[in-house]
Amino acid sequence: MNCPLQQSLSCGAFCVAGGLCADELKSSESEFSPFAEFEDSYDNYVDRVRSSAEWGGQLELQCLAKALKRQIIVYCAESSPLEIGSIVDNDQDPIRLSYHKHYYALGEHYNAVVSDL
């Protein structure tokens, strides 16, 4: 695996993904800040993305797709697959996630979809 996000997910951690997302949010602030949901400041929102589990929506997935130069496909029972990011000619498969609107006590939740090896 060459993808930091997939390496992180395979270890059961998401802090690497939060860091990648926060870095992209900060470096592309003019592109993403108009669409970010925050109550206090954009910088505090970026810090929360980096350091907490309080993130993970479509905006953050767009940031990850851009940062990783990978397409992300989100599967959901209620809709057609959502393709985020463009296909980059780097011979890497897209990152596949399943979206669960009501996932037990967690509420909205994403899971990695991996192929059966």
C-alpha positions as CSV (number, residue, x, y, z in Angstrom):
1,M,0.0,0.0,0.0
2,N,1.4,3.3,-1.0
3,C,-1.5,5.4,0.2
4,P,-1.1,7.0,3.7
5,L,-4.8,7.0,4.1
6,Q,-5.2,3.3,3.4
7,Q,-2.2,2.5,5.6
8,S,-3.8,4.4,8.4
9,L,-7.2,2.8,7.9
10,S,-5.6,-0.7,7.9
11,C,-4.1,0.1,11.3
12,G,-7.4,1.2,12.7
13,A,-6.4,4.8,13.0
14,F,-7.5,7.9,11.2
15,C,-5.2,10.6,12.6
16,V,-3.1,10.5,9.4
17,A,-6.2,11.1,7.3
18,G,-7.1,14.0,9.6
19,G,-3.6,15.5,9.2
20,L,-3.7,15.2,5.4
21,C,-7.1,16.7,5.3
22,A,-6.2,19.6,7.6
23,D,-3.0,20.3,5.6
24,E,-5.1,20.5,2.4
25,L,-7.8,22.7,4.0
26,K,-5.1,25.1,5.2
27,S,-3.2,25.3,1.9
28,S,-6.4,25.7,-0.1
29,E,-8.3,27.9,2.3
30,S,-9.8,30.1,-0.4
31,E,-11.2,27.0,-2.2
32,F,-12.7,25.3,0.8
33,S,-13.5,27.9,3.5
34,P,-16.7,29.1,1.9
35,F,-18.1,25.6,2.3
36,A,-16.8,24.6,5.7
37,E,-19.1,24.5,8.6
38,F,-17.7,26.2,11.7
39,E,-18.9,28.4,14.5
40,D,-15.8,30.2,15.6
41,S,-13.0,30.4,13.0
42,Y,-11.7,28.6,10.0
43,D,-8.4,28.0,11.7
44,N,-10.1,26.4,14.7
45,Y,-12.1,24.2,12.4
46,V,-8.9,23.1,10.7
47,D,-7.4,22.3,14.1
48,R,-10.4,20.2,15.0
49,V,-10.1,18.2,11.7
50,R,-6.4,17.6,12.5
51,S,-6.9,16.6,16.2
52,S,-10.3,15.1,16.7
53,A,-12.9,12.7,15.4
54,E,-15.4,15.5,14.8
55,W,-14.9,15.5,11.0
56,G,-15.6,13.5,7.9
57,G,-18.1,14.9,5.5
58,Q,-18.1,15.5,1.8
59,L,-15.9,18.6,2.0
60,E,-13.3,16.7,3.9
61,L,-13.4,13.8,1.5
62,Q,-12.9,16.3,-1.4
63,C,-9.8,17.6,0.5
64,L,-8.4,14.1,0.9
65,A,-9.0,13.2,-2.8
66,K,-7.1,16.4,-3.8
67,A,-4.3,15.8,-1.3
68,L,-3.9,12.2,-2.2
69,K,-4.5,12.7,-5.9
70,R,-6.9,9.8,-5.8
71,Q,-10.5,9.4,-6.6
72,I,-12.8,8.4,-3.7
73,I,-16.0,6.5,-4.3
74,V,-18.6,6.5,-1.6
75,Y,-21.3,3.8,-1.6
76,C,-24.6,4.3,0.2
77,A,-27.8,2.2,0.4
78,E,-30.0,5.2,-0.3
79,S,-28.3,6.5,-3.5
80,S,-26.0,5.9,-6.4
81,P,-22.2,5.8,-5.7
82,L,-20.7,9.3,-5.2
83,E,-17.4,9.9,-7.1
84,I,-15.3,12.5,-5.5
85,G,-12.2,13.9,-7.2
86,S,-11.0,13.2,-10.6
87,I,-9.4,10.0,-11.9
88,V,-5.6,10.7,-11.8
89,D,-3.5,8.6,-14.2
90,N,-1.3,7.0,-11.4
91,D,-2.3,3.4,-11.8
92,Q,-3.9,3.4,-8.3
93,D,-7.4,2.2,-7.7
94,P,-9.9,4.6,-6.1
95,I,-10.4,4.7,-2.4
96,R,-13.8,3.1,-1.7
97,L,-15.9,3.9,1.3
98,S,-19.3,2.9,2.5
99,Y,-21.5,5.6,4.1
100,H,-23.9,4.6,6.9
101,K,-26.4,7.3,7.9
102,H,-27.4,5.5,11.1
103,Y,-24.6,3.4,12.3
104,Y,-25.5,2.1,15.8
105,A,-24.7,4.8,18.4
106,L,-22.1,6.4,16.1
107,G,-24.6,8.1,13.9
108,E,-23.3,9.0,10.5
109,H,-20.2,6.9,9.7
110,Y,-17.8,5.9,6.9
111,N,-16.2,2.5,6.6
112,A,-13.4,1.5,4.2
113,V,-14.4,-1.0,1.5
114,V,-11.6,-3.4,0.7
115,S,-11.5,-6.1,-1.9
116,D,-11.4,-9.7,-0.8
117,L,-7.8,-10.8,-1.4
